[in-house]
Amino acid sequence: MSRRKRHAAHANHERWLVSYADFITLLFAFFVVLYSSSQVDKRKVGQIAHAIQDAFAQLGIFQDTSKHVPILDQPVTPSKPGSPGNEMHDREKSELLKQISAALPPAGIDVKRLMRELQDLLGPELQKQEIRVREGPDGVVLSLQEVGFYDPGSDQLRPGAESIIGRLASILAGYNSDLRIEGHTDDVPIHNARFASNWELSAGRATGLVRLFIDKYGFEPQRLSVAGYSEYHPVASNGTAEGRQMNRRVDIVILPPRKAGAPSAPVVIDPKTVAHTLGGPPA
């Protein structure tokens, strides 16, 4: 029986086309994913831009605007608060507003400019520490020390102190800010013909300074407020003579401008605490 001849296997030189086609398919899919991801990110960036814009508008830093964010092909329509399906968006915007508000410094007070003007007009008083400057929780605080402005137990300005107030008023007039005038004392009890307690002395000094700002220097009354804190907001220890001297002061607090139409924060007074301090029964 004759043996059948085996034919040599034919070499296929086009197998690379299979790998090439797979590679092209994967490459196409890769670029499709990149393109779709870029479109999603583009819209998210637009939404973030709108949220930041709304947050700044609510803070009163920038005026609200109807301009479209240029990064979007089509503007993102802001959702109405409380509308169905938008609760998450509202919460995210509220959180963003809190973060921006916490990160921003108090607006409307140019501290460097203020310090330059104080140094130019009140350099000697600053050097003698008759006026002290510090940053408080509500704004910039100018402390008028008793040693340079008042006699002990008196709410009348010393001779010559009014000229210092005039120079100070010329500086404060250049700032569109509300001013809170605060009277402070040390913890040494006082009782004289005019004042029965440190409460009245601190309030009397603050009120007299406000009256001077309005009557003589033309400050708008709505910019000013008065507080008398007696001995209860010290800046130093009352255990030393130097500390008590620092505590006897009238503070001028330069407040950041309020948003237009915003009411002042109410002041809550506990009559029992006041009565206990003054030594009488609560009303």
KEDREN-934761 format. One line per field, with one value per residue: residue in one letter; x, y, z of N, C-alpha, C in turn. Coordinates in Angstrom, 2 decimals. Example, Ala and Ser with C-alpha at 12.3 -4.5 7.8 and 13.67 -1.06 7.14 Angstrom:
REM residues 2
resn (a|s)
nu (13.19|12.85)
nv (-5.69|-2.25)
nw (7.80|7.08)
cau (12.30|13.67)
cav (-4.50|-1.06)
caw (7.80|7.14)
cu (13.20|12.90)
cv (-3.30|0.03)
cw (7.80|7.87)
REM end
This chain:
REM residues 283
resn (m|s|r|r|k|r|h|a|a|h|a|n|h|e|r|w|l|v|s|y|a|d|f|i|t|l|l|f|a|f|f|v|v|l|y|s|s|s|q|v|d|k|r|k|v|g|q|i|a|h|a|i|q|d|a|f|a|q|l|g|i|f|q|d|t|s|k|h|v|p|i|l|d|q|p|v|t|p|s|k|p|g|s|p|g|n|e|m|h|d|r|e|k|s|e|l|l|k|q|i|s|a|a|l|p|p|a|g|i|d|v|k|r|l|m|r|e|l|q|d|l|l|g|p|e|l|q|k|q|e|i|r|v|r|e|g|p|d|g|v|v|l|s|l|q|e|v|g|f|y|d|p|g|s|d|q|l|r|p|g|a|e|s|i|i|g|r|l|a|s|i|l|a|g|y|n|s|d|l|r|i|e|g|h|t|d|d|v|p|i|h|n|a|r|f|a|s|n|w|e|l|s|a|g|r|a|t|g|l|v|r|l|f|i|d|k|y|g|f|e|p|q|r|l|s|v|a|g|y|s|e|y|h|p|v|a|s|n|g|t|a|e|g|r|q|m|n|r|r|v|d|i|v|i|l|p|p|r|k|a|g|a|p|s|a|p|v|v|i|d|p|k|t|v|a|h|t|l|g|g|p|p|a)
nu (0.86|0.57|2.15|0.56|1.46|2.63|1.69|3.50|2.88|1.16|2.52|1.07|1.08|-0.45|-1.38|-0.77|-2.61|-4.82|-4.01|-3.39|-5.89|-7.25|-5.75|-6.29|-9.01|-9.09|-7.66|-9.38|-11.58|-10.38|-9.91|-12.52|-13.51|-11.86|-12.78|-15.49|-15.15|-13.91|-15.96|-17.82|-16.33|-16.07|-18.65|-19.05|-17.14|-18.28|-20.62|-19.51|-18.35|-20.64|-21.77|-19.85|-20.03|-22.67|-22.36|-20.55|-22.14|-24.23|-22.78|-22.40|-20.13|-19.54|-21.56|-24.62|-24.93|-26.07|-24.56|-23.28|-21.28|-18.20|-16.96|-18.73|-20.58|-23.29|-25.21|-25.45|-28.45|-29.35|-30.57|-33.68|-33.89|-34.91|-36.47|-37.85|-35.65|-33.37|-32.22|-29.71|-28.01|-28.53|-27.57|-24.86|-24.17|-24.67|-22.75|-20.44|-20.67|-20.31|-17.64|-16.28|-16.95|-15.73|-13.07|-12.55|-11.18|-12.19|-14.19|-13.67|-11.95|-8.97|-6.22|-3.48|-3.42|-4.80|-3.00|-0.83|-1.92|-2.56|0.01|1.12|-0.45|-0.82|1.51|3.20|1.40|0.91|3.47|3.87|2.02|-0.50|-2.53|-3.57|-3.41|-5.13|-6.15|-9.38|-12.08|-14.27|-13.36|-11.00|-9.44|-9.16|-7.68|-8.21|-6.34|-6.90|-4.93|-4.06|-6.28|-8.38|-9.15|-8.87|-11.90|-13.50|-15.52|-14.92|-13.00|-9.48|-7.69|-6.42|-6.69|-8.82|-7.94|-6.45|-8.47|-9.73|-7.86|-7.90|-10.59|-10.54|-9.22|-10.90|-13.15|-12.64|-13.32|-15.74|-17.34|-19.10|-18.95|-18.24|-18.38|-16.79|-16.82|-14.53|-13.36|-11.17|-11.10|-11.44|-13.63|-15.86|-17.19|-18.55|-19.54|-20.67|-20.74|-22.00|-21.03|-18.75|-19.99|-21.59|-19.63|-18.07|-20.00|-20.67|-18.30|-18.06|-20.47|-20.13|-18.02|-19.21|-21.15|-19.47|-18.32|-20.58|-21.71|-19.55|-17.83|-19.42|-20.26|-22.33|-25.17|-26.23|-24.06|-22.84|-22.50|-22.99|-21.41|-21.16|-18.93|-17.93|-15.89|-15.65|-14.58|-11.66|-8.34|-5.98|-4.40|-5.97|-4.50|-2.13|-0.62|0.04|-1.52|-4.13|-4.10|-4.02|-6.52|-8.28|-9.90|-11.15|-12.56|-12.51|-14.13|-13.68|-15.92|-16.55|-18.15|-21.70|-23.91|-26.02|-29.01|-29.03|-29.90|-28.71|-27.08|-29.02|-28.78|-28.60|-29.68|-29.25|-31.28|-31.04|-28.33|-27.27|-28.57|-27.56|-24.88|-25.01|-26.03|-28.71|-32.23|-33.60|-35.43)
nv (-1.18|2.17|4.97|8.00|11.21|13.87|17.24|20.28|22.66|25.67|28.83|31.48|34.79|36.97|37.16|39.13|41.07|40.55|41.08|43.76|44.82|44.37|46.04|48.58|48.75|48.76|51.13|52.99|52.71|53.63|56.39|57.22|56.91|58.79|61.15|61.24|61.42|63.90|65.62|65.24|66.21|68.83|69.84|69.48|71.26|73.62|73.62|73.81|76.33|77.94|77.44|78.56|81.19|81.82|81.50|83.56|85.72|85.50|86.02|88.68|89.74|89.89|91.31|89.86|88.16|87.65|86.57|84.01|81.17|80.98|78.55|76.60|74.99|75.21|77.08|76.23|75.75|77.28|75.52|75.70|76.40|73.80|72.50|69.48|66.72|68.23|68.44|67.46|69.06|71.58|71.21|70.78|73.28|74.92|73.95|74.62|77.40|77.86|77.05|78.89|81.28|80.90|80.90|83.45|86.67|89.29|91.59|94.78|96.25|97.75|96.90|97.45|99.98|101.41|101.22|102.64|105.23|105.74|105.70|107.89|110.10|109.71|108.93|109.65|109.11|106.40|105.42|106.05|104.38|105.24|104.91|101.85|99.20|96.44|93.26|92.17|89.76|90.79|92.77|95.45|96.84|99.82|100.96|103.35|104.42|104.96|106.46|108.33|109.81|110.18|111.30|109.46|107.84|109.62|110.79|112.76|114.14|114.64|117.83|118.67|116.08|116.01|116.99|114.89|113.02|114.32|114.03|111.26|110.89|111.96|109.97|107.71|108.58|108.06|105.45|103.20|101.96|100.50|101.63|100.50|101.67|100.98|100.93|100.26|99.05|98.56|96.14|97.47|98.71|101.50|104.52|107.48|110.97|111.18|108.67|105.50|102.98|100.79|100.01|102.18|104.13|103.07|102.95|105.67|106.93|105.77|106.64|109.43|109.72|108.87|110.87|113.03|112.33|112.49|115.12|116.95|116.03|115.11|112.45|109.85|108.91|106.31|104.73|104.24|102.66|101.83|100.42|99.32|97.71|97.46|95.85|93.41|92.47|92.09|92.82|92.21|90.95|91.76|91.65|93.04|96.32|97.33|95.71|96.44|99.09|98.77|97.67|99.73|101.52|102.83|101.28|101.44|99.82|98.84|97.79|95.22|96.15|95.85|93.84|95.42|96.56|94.65|93.81|94.98|92.87|91.67|92.73|90.89|91.14|90.10|90.62|89.73|89.23|91.81|93.14|91.73|92.45|95.21|95.23|95.25|94.22|92.12|93.60)
nw (0.00|-0.88|0.64|1.74|0.65|2.65|2.71|2.95|5.57|4.95|5.39|7.20|6.65|7.36|9.97|11.76|11.30|12.85|15.50|15.13|14.46|16.86|18.53|17.40|17.87|20.70|21.12|19.97|21.69|24.03|23.49|23.15|25.76|27.05|25.82|26.59|29.36|29.58|28.81|30.89|33.08|32.27|32.48|35.23|36.24|35.38|36.94|39.51|39.28|39.02|41.54|43.27|42.42|43.19|45.95|46.64|45.93|47.80|50.09|49.79|48.69|45.93|43.37|42.32|39.23|35.86|33.91|31.76|32.60|30.98|30.43|29.80|27.21|27.13|29.39|32.84|34.42|37.36|40.15|41.91|45.37|47.52|45.64|44.19|44.13|44.25|46.70|47.52|45.97|47.08|49.68|49.17|48.09|50.31|52.09|50.69|50.75|53.50|53.79|52.16|53.42|55.92|55.18|54.27|55.05|57.39|55.67|54.10|55.78|55.57|56.90|56.76|55.55|57.53|59.70|58.67|58.49|61.17|62.26|60.99|61.91|64.64|65.85|68.17|70.31|69.95|70.38|73.06|74.05|74.69|72.97|71.82|69.45|68.19|66.83|67.01|67.65|66.29|64.62|63.86|66.70|68.44|71.22|73.62|76.13|79.61|80.91|79.10|78.39|80.29|83.62|86.71|87.58|86.16|83.40|81.67|79.07|79.21|79.27|76.12|75.19|73.49|71.05|70.14|69.76|67.66|65.57|65.39|64.65|62.07|60.72|61.06|59.73|57.11|56.61|55.61|57.70|60.45|63.85|67.07|70.25|73.18|76.67|79.30|82.48|85.37|88.08|90.44|92.84|92.40|93.65|93.53|93.49|91.00|89.70|90.53|90.20|88.42|86.12|85.33|84.97|82.83|80.78|80.66|79.74|77.18|75.99|76.07|74.25|71.87|71.59|71.12|68.65|67.01|67.41|67.10|65.08|63.06|62.51|61.20|63.00|62.77|62.27|64.64|67.83|71.31|74.16|77.50|79.51|82.02|84.36|83.15|80.77|80.53|79.24|80.30|83.29|86.35|88.57|88.78|88.83|86.32|84.65|85.48|84.64|81.84|81.47|82.01|79.87|76.70|74.06|70.55|68.18|64.96|62.80|60.34|57.26|57.16|55.17|52.82|54.21|56.17|59.48|62.70|65.09|67.81|71.24|74.12|77.39|80.64|83.25|85.90|86.27|85.96|88.05|90.23|90.09|90.50|93.00|93.71|93.83|91.20|88.49)
cau (0.00|1.44|1.97|0.13|2.44|2.21|2.01|4.04|1.89|1.35|2.75|0.13|1.80|-1.41|-1.88|-0.57|-3.78|-5.73|-3.51|-3.50|-7.29|-7.56|-5.12|-7.01|-10.29|-8.84|-7.26|-10.60|-12.36|-9.66|-10.16|-13.94|-13.63|-11.26|-13.65|-16.68|-14.73|-13.65|-17.25|-18.39|-15.56|-16.37|-19.93|-18.87|-16.44|-19.27|-21.50|-18.75|-18.21|-21.92|-21.96|-18.98|-20.60|-23.83|-21.90|-20.01|-23.26|-24.93|-21.94|-22.39|-18.82|-19.73|-22.95|-25.14|-24.85|-26.74|-23.65|-23.03|-19.90|-17.73|-16.44|-19.81|-21.22|-24.63|-25.18|-26.15|-29.54|-29.33|-31.78|-34.36|-33.77|-36.06|-37.21|-37.67|-34.47|-32.24|-31.81|-28.27|-27.35|-28.66|-26.67|-23.50|-23.97|-24.60|-21.45|-19.45|-20.81|-19.69|-16.20|-15.78|-17.12|-14.73|-11.74|-12.38|-10.94|-13.21|-14.14|-13.88|-10.98|-7.61|-5.46|-2.20|-3.69|-5.15|-1.79|-0.04|-2.54|-2.37|1.41|1.38|-1.14|-0.84|2.75|3.62|0.47|1.17|4.75|3.68|0.99|-1.77|-3.45|-3.11|-4.14|-5.08|-7.21|-10.33|-12.94|-15.26|-12.72|-9.81|-9.77|-8.30|-7.90|-7.80|-6.03|-7.31|-3.80|-3.87|-7.52|-9.33|-8.73|-9.53|-13.27|-14.16|-15.83|-14.57|-11.68|-8.46|-7.29|-5.49|-7.06|-9.80|-7.23|-6.09|-9.71|-9.97|-7.01|-8.43|-11.84|-10.23|-8.86|-12.07|-14.11|-12.31|-13.68|-17.20|-17.57|-19.74|-18.04|-18.82|-17.58|-16.92|-16.16|-14.01|-12.69|-10.55|-12.04|-11.48|-14.96|-15.90|-18.44|-18.33|-20.76|-21.24|-20.93|-22.17|-20.40|-17.94|-20.90|-21.98|-18.43|-17.70|-21.02|-20.59|-17.17|-18.39|-21.54|-19.55|-17.23|-20.16|-21.74|-18.45|-18.22|-21.77|-21.92|-18.42|-17.15|-20.40|-20.45|-23.73|-25.51|-26.48|-22.79|-22.26|-23.21|-22.33|-21.46|-20.41|-18.63|-17.39|-14.61|-15.86|-13.89|-10.27|-7.33|-4.82|-4.74|-6.18|-3.67|-0.98|-0.94|0.13|-2.69|-5.31|-4.00|-4.40|-7.96|-9.04|-9.77|-12.33|-12.23|-13.25|-14.08|-14.03|-16.61|-16.70|-19.45|-22.79|-24.59|-27.07|-30.31|-28.93|-30.07|-27.67|-27.37|-29.61|-28.01|-29.42|-29.25|-29.83|-31.51|-30.59|-26.88|-27.04|-29.01|-26.61|-23.64|-25.28|-26.38|-30.13|-33.10|-33.94|-36.72)
cav (0.00|3.37|5.96|9.30|12.28|15.02|18.55|21.25|23.67|26.99|29.89|32.60|36.03|38.04|37.02|40.39|41.93|40.31|41.87|45.18|45.20|44.45|47.25|49.75|48.77|49.21|52.53|53.76|52.71|54.48|57.80|57.48|57.09|60.08|62.23|61.30|61.90|65.34|66.31|65.20|67.13|70.18|70.22|69.59|72.51|74.68|73.60|74.34|77.78|78.56|77.35|79.57|82.50|82.01|81.65|84.91|86.66|85.44|86.66|90.12|90.18|90.28|91.44|88.74|88.42|86.66|86.14|82.58|80.78|80.73|77.22|75.72|75.20|75.67|77.43|75.38|76.48|77.05|74.91|76.43|75.72|73.07|71.82|68.04|66.18|69.14|68.59|67.26|70.24|72.65|70.94|71.02|74.73|75.46|73.59|75.44|78.76|77.90|76.95|80.15|82.30|80.69|81.17|84.85|87.59|90.32|92.46|96.21|96.91|97.68|97.05|98.09|101.41|101.97|101.33|103.75|106.50|105.91|106.02|109.25|111.13|109.45|108.24|109.82|108.43|104.97|105.12|106.11|103.37|105.83|104.24|100.52|98.64|94.98|92.65|91.45|88.82|91.50|93.75|96.10|97.52|100.90|101.13|104.62|104.11|106.00|107.28|109.41|110.47|110.46|111.23|108.33|108.04|110.70|110.51|113.95|114.05|115.53|118.91|118.21|114.77|116.16|117.16|113.52|112.44|114.93|113.35|109.90|110.97|112.18|108.66|106.83|109.07|107.52|104.04|103.01|100.87|100.84|101.72|100.20|102.30|100.15|101.38|99.18|99.47|97.46|95.55|98.25|99.33|102.95|105.14|108.90|111.78|111.05|107.26|104.59|101.69|100.75|99.90|103.53|104.83|102.56|103.39|107.12|107.28|105.38|107.52|110.75|109.69|108.82|112.20|113.89|111.96|112.95|116.57|117.78|115.53|114.84|111.04|109.45|108.16|104.88|104.01|104.15|101.96|102.02|99.29|99.48|96.35|97.50|95.15|92.01|92.09|92.58|92.38|91.84|90.55|92.83|91.40|93.93|97.72|97.48|95.07|97.28|100.27|98.38|97.38|100.99|101.94|102.91|100.62|101.76|98.62|99.10|96.59|95.04|96.67|94.90|93.81|96.45|96.14|93.64|94.44|94.73|91.75|92.15|92.57|90.24|91.55|89.33|91.57|89.19|89.45|93.24|93.48|91.15|93.25|96.52|95.07|95.46|93.12|92.20|94.24)
caw (0.00|-0.99|1.73|1.23|0.88|3.46|2.14|3.93|6.01|4.33|6.39|7.08|7.00|7.67|11.34|12.47|11.13|13.96|16.64|14.79|14.57|18.30|19.08|16.92|18.58|22.07|21.07|19.71|22.93|24.98|23.18|23.41|27.20|27.37|25.36|27.43|30.68|29.50|28.77|32.23|33.91|31.83|33.07|36.67|36.50|35.23|38.11|40.63|39.06|39.37|42.99|43.88|42.10|44.06|47.32|46.81|45.86|49.08|51.09|49.55|48.24|44.55|42.99|41.55|37.80|35.02|32.86|31.74|32.79|29.63|30.22|29.39|25.91|27.49|30.80|33.80|35.05|38.81|40.67|42.97|46.66|48.01|44.60|44.28|43.47|44.35|48.09|47.60|45.40|48.06|50.80|48.70|47.96|51.66|52.64|49.99|51.27|54.81|53.64|51.62|54.46|56.96|54.66|53.94|56.15|57.49|54.51|54.23|56.64|55.07|58.13|56.46|55.36|58.84|60.50|58.12|58.87|62.61|62.52|60.51|62.68|66.08|66.18|69.58|71.22|69.81|71.00|74.52|74.34|75.09|72.05|71.43|68.31|68.11|66.03|67.83|66.92|65.47|63.75|64.40|67.96|68.88|72.67|74.20|77.52|80.56|81.30|78.15|78.00|81.38|85.02|87.37|88.03|85.41|82.01|80.91|78.46|79.74|78.36|75.10|74.65|72.41|69.78|69.70|69.24|66.35|64.58|65.23|63.90|60.66|60.16|61.05|58.75|55.80|56.52|55.55|58.64|61.72|64.99|68.38|71.29|74.37|77.88|80.15|83.71|86.12|89.06|91.69|92.94|92.37|94.13|93.76|93.36|89.65|89.29|91.67|89.92|87.20|84.98|84.89|84.48|81.50|79.83|80.53|78.87|75.81|75.51|75.83|73.02|70.76|71.46|70.50|67.23|66.28|67.50|66.67|63.88|62.02|62.17|61.09|64.22|62.51|62.22|65.97|68.91|72.61|75.09|78.74|79.97|83.37|84.54|82.81|79.54|80.67|78.27|81.10|84.66|87.32|89.74|88.78|88.51|84.87|84.06|85.73|83.78|80.48|81.43|82.05|78.48|75.83|72.79|69.32|67.34|63.56|62.38|58.89|56.80|57.01|53.89|52.77|54.72|57.22|60.80|63.69|65.99|69.05|72.47|75.14|78.72|81.71|84.35|87.17|86.36|86.18|89.40|91.19|90.05|91.08|94.38|93.94|93.39|89.78|88.18)
cu (0.90|1.10|1.63|1.16|1.83|2.65|2.50|2.98|2.22|1.47|1.82|0.82|0.86|-1.96|-1.72|-1.79|-4.77|-5.31|-3.65|-4.95|-7.72|-6.98|-5.86|-8.36|-10.13|-8.46|-8.47|-11.45|-11.71|-9.96|-11.63|-14.15|-13.04|-12.17|-14.87|-16.32|-14.50|-14.95|-17.92|-17.67|-15.87|-17.67|-19.81|-18.16|-17.40|-20.20|-20.79|-18.61|-19.50|-22.14|-21.11|-19.53|-21.80|-23.40|-21.36|-21.13|-24.02|-24.13|-21.90|-21.06|-18.87|-21.22|-23.36|-25.16|-25.56|-25.84|-23.42|-21.55|-19.32|-17.23|-17.49|-20.26|-22.63|-24.63|-25.96|-27.22|-29.53|-30.66|-32.37|-34.23|-35.06|-36.86|-36.90|-36.43|-33.24|-31.75|-30.30|-27.52|-27.40|-27.70|-25.22|-23.21|-23.84|-23.25|-20.34|-19.47|-20.14|-18.18|-15.61|-15.85|-16.06|-13.33|-11.49|-12.09|-12.07|-13.08|-14.24|-12.91|-9.59|-6.69|-4.13|-2.38|-4.00|-3.90|-0.90|-0.60|-2.40|-0.95|1.73|0.80|-1.04|0.40|3.18|2.72|0.65|2.46|4.65|2.62|-0.23|-2.89|-2.82|-4.00|-4.00|-6.22|-8.10|-11.19|-13.93|-14.63|-11.47|-10.22|-8.71|-8.63|-7.33|-7.59|-6.41|-6.17|-3.60|-5.11|-8.43|-8.60|-9.46|-10.93|-14.04|-14.44|-15.54|-13.16|-10.73|-8.19|-6.22|-5.87|-8.03|-9.13|-6.78|-7.32|-10.02|-9.12|-7.49|-9.71|-11.58|-9.81|-10.10|-13.11|-13.85|-12.67|-15.20|-17.58|-18.35|-18.70|-18.80|-17.87|-17.84|-16.14|-15.76|-13.33|-11.89|-11.56|-12.05|-12.84|-14.85|-17.25|-18.10|-19.63|-21.43|-21.57|-20.99|-21.47|-19.56|-18.80|-21.22|-20.79|-18.08|-18.70|-20.96|-19.46|-17.48|-19.45|-21.02|-18.74|-18.12|-20.77|-20.76|-18.31|-19.40|-21.83|-20.78|-17.84|-18.11|-20.55|-21.95|-24.09|-25.72|-25.20|-22.28|-23.14|-22.35|-22.47|-20.64|-20.20|-18.07|-16.05|-14.58|-15.29|-12.45|-9.39|-6.04|-5.30|-4.93|-5.35|-2.45|-1.42|-0.91|-1.08|-3.95|-5.29|-4.40|-5.91|-8.82|-8.89|-11.14|-11.91|-13.12|-13.07|-14.57|-14.60|-16.61|-18.06|-20.48|-23.30|-25.78|-28.40|-30.25|-29.06|-28.88|-28.08|-27.94|-28.70|-28.95|-28.85|-29.99|-30.04|-31.03|-29.10|-26.57|-27.41|-28.06|-25.34|-23.84|-25.74|-27.83|-30.95|-33.41|-35.32|-37.72)
cv (1.23|4.37|7.32|10.38|13.40|16.32|19.49|22.31|25.03|28.06|31.07|33.88|37.19|37.95|38.31|41.31|41.76|41.14|43.37|45.67|45.31|45.72|48.51|49.88|49.27|50.69|53.44|53.86|53.63|55.95|58.17|57.73|58.44|61.23|62.37|61.81|63.40|66.13|66.34|66.19|68.58|70.67|70.36|70.89|73.69|74.77|74.17|75.85|78.51|78.55|78.39|80.96|82.80|82.25|83.05|85.94|86.68|86.08|88.16|90.64|90.65|90.42|90.22|89.11|87.31|86.18|84.65|82.32|80.38|79.32|76.25|76.03|75.72|75.96|76.44|76.21|76.22|76.49|75.75|75.68|75.03|72.35|70.33|67.60|67.05|69.31|68.43|68.47|71.40|72.45|71.19|72.51|75.37|75.17|74.42|76.87|78.87|77.88|78.26|81.23|82.16|81.07|82.64|85.68|88.58|91.33|93.91|96.93|96.69|97.97|97.76|99.60|102.08|102.18|102.46|105.09|106.77|106.32|107.44|110.31|110.94|108.68|108.41|109.07|106.92|104.58|105.13|105.11|103.99|105.34|102.91|99.99|97.13|94.51|91.82|90.52|89.51|92.49|94.32|96.94|98.57|101.18|102.48|104.39|105.28|106.96|108.46|110.25|110.88|110.51|110.06|108.69|109.11|110.24|111.73|113.81|115.05|116.68|118.42|116.88|114.91|116.38|115.81|112.84|113.03|114.30|111.93|109.90|111.19|110.89|107.78|107.28|108.51|106.06|103.91|101.82|101.39|100.82|101.38|100.75|101.56|100.76|100.20|99.78|98.30|96.97|96.29|98.95|100.85|103.42|106.60|109.65|111.58|109.60|106.37|103.26|101.81|100.58|101.29|104.31|104.38|103.01|104.90|107.56|106.94|106.30|108.92|110.80|109.63|110.19|113.16|113.60|112.52|114.47|117.38|117.33|115.01|113.39|110.73|108.58|106.67|104.06|103.65|103.34|102.04|100.75|99.65|98.13|96.30|96.76|93.76|91.57|92.60|92.07|91.98|91.49|91.78|92.65|92.29|95.35|97.95|96.87|95.89|98.53|99.96|98.14|98.64|101.67|102.17|102.34|101.15|100.57|98.99|97.81|96.46|95.54|95.56|94.95|94.76|95.87|95.14|94.32|94.14|93.56|92.27|91.87|92.02|90.59|90.70|90.26|91.05|89.42|90.90|93.63|92.95|91.98|94.60|96.44|95.29|94.27|93.24|92.81|93.21)
cw (0.00|0.13|1.13|1.59|1.72|2.80|3.25|4.26|5.41|5.42|6.12|7.56|7.30|9.11|12.15|12.35|12.28|15.18|16.38|14.93|16.03|18.92|18.66|17.65|20.00|22.10|20.84|20.98|23.97|24.73|23.36|24.90|27.63|26.99|26.26|28.83|30.65|29.46|30.14|33.14|33.56|32.45|34.59|37.03|36.38|36.41|39.34|40.51|39.42|40.87|43.71|43.64|43.00|45.50|47.57|46.77|47.19|50.20|50.93|49.08|46.80|44.29|42.18|40.08|37.04|33.91|32.96|31.99|31.44|29.38|29.72|27.97|26.10|28.98|31.65|34.48|36.54|39.28|41.77|44.28|47.04|46.94|44.64|43.51|43.62|45.79|48.23|47.07|46.40|49.23|50.40|48.59|49.34|52.29|52.00|50.50|52.64|54.70|53.13|52.69|55.55|56.48|54.40|55.17|56.27|56.37|54.91|55.13|56.07|56.25|57.87|56.27|56.69|59.68|59.99|58.56|60.36|62.93|62.09|61.44|64.19|66.53|67.62|70.56|71.15|70.51|72.52|74.99|75.01|74.18|71.68|70.32|68.36|67.22|66.94|67.01|65.99|64.50|64.39|65.61|68.25|70.36|73.10|75.68|78.43|80.85|80.35|77.89|79.16|82.72|85.67|87.87|87.28|83.98|81.12|80.34|79.09|78.76|77.38|74.48|73.49|71.06|69.24|69.11|67.86|65.27|64.32|64.41|62.41|59.97|60.01|60.03|57.36|55.61|56.58|56.41|59.84|62.83|66.27|69.44|72.60|75.53|78.75|81.37|84.27|87.17|90.39|91.78|92.97|92.91|94.42|93.50|92.01|89.28|90.53|91.45|88.65|85.95|84.44|84.35|83.07|80.45|79.60|79.62|77.42|75.21|75.21|74.56|71.79|70.52|70.77|69.01|66.43|66.24|66.89|65.33|62.82|61.62|62.12|62.30|63.97|62.39|63.60|66.92|70.17|73.42|76.32|79.37|81.38|83.41|83.90|81.45|79.60|79.54|78.98|82.50|85.54|88.58|89.82|88.42|87.01|84.18|84.27|84.85|82.34|80.38|81.48|80.69|77.86|74.48|71.67|68.39|65.94|63.00|60.86|58.44|56.69|55.59|53.93|53.25|55.84|58.57|61.70|64.57|67.30|70.23|73.54|76.50|79.74|82.92|85.69|87.36|86.64|87.60|90.46|91.25|90.73|92.53|94.71|93.48|91.92|89.57|87.73)
REM end
